[in-house]
Amino acid sequence: MQTTGTRDGSGLEGWLDYVGDSQLGSAMRSELWMYPIVEVLHIIGFVVLVGSVVLFDLRVLGCSRDLPVTALARHLLRWGVAALLLIVPAGLMMFSAHPHDFASNDVFILKLCLIGIAGLNAAVFHVGVLRSVDRWNTDTAAPGIAKIQAILSIMLWISVVLCGRLLAYT
């Protein structure tokens, strides 16, 4: 990836220059194994996060109805939070290696937007339909809106993964 920018020190370009010129950005570009190791950690984190989310969404869609939704959510939430603690720093580290390139890459911007929409979908689910979970916790079908949100969630996270893979080719 090639770095571009005005290097005038102001606004977004200035911030991108600062990030790219930082010790972290320099190390991510110059240390032979640093970027690949960080990328692998980022991918492992996404595997755990997306796996947890999809397992929960499949339960909402009716799989394994004998498992209480609340118990599964409690169990998978720990894994999701742990994954985020791996994904976010690793993603920021990779971004620091080529900030101008990532910031101007449509696939990267789409990936961030999809993550935001997926997060919003999850937040709406938690403050909305999940509040009625006692009525559909075990052996009862989830409400239609919950199923729609679960399908949307799966589609969004698969799209995020696809965008992440496409970044290597754009």
Secondary structure, DSSP 8 states (H G I E B T S, - for coil): --------SSHHHHHHHHHHHSHHHHHHHHSTTHHHHHHHHHHHHHHHHHHHHHHHHHHHTTTTTTS-HHHHHHHHHHHHHHHHHHHHHHHHHHHHHSHHHHHT-HHHHHHHHHHHHHHHHHHHHHHTGGGGGGGTSSSS---HHHHHHHHHHHHHHHHHHHHHHHGGG-
